[in-house]
Amino acid sequence: MHQQPQKLAYTVGEAAKLLSLSRSFLYEAIQAGKLQSFKVGGARRISARQLQEYLEKQERSS
């Protein structure tokens, strides 16, 4: 049985679901420079690496 490859980037909505946060909370974090993102065409994406780094920062600051 083959395992699905992990996604390299997520939409803000997908990332919000993964983190159990709202889309607006993530957009605020992006705007504040706490979470890095990029655009592909007109669509904003967050890389899996940036999500991991964001989580690690949150764990250290708690």
Long-range contacts (C-beta under 8 A, 24 or more apart in sequence): 6-48, 7-48, 8-47, 8-48, 9-38, 9-40, 9-45, 9-46, 9-47, 9-48, 10-45, 10-46, 10-47, 10-48, 10-51, 11-43, 11-44, 11-45, 11-46, 12-37, 12-44, 12-46, 15-46, 15-51, 18-51, 19-51, 19-55, 29-54
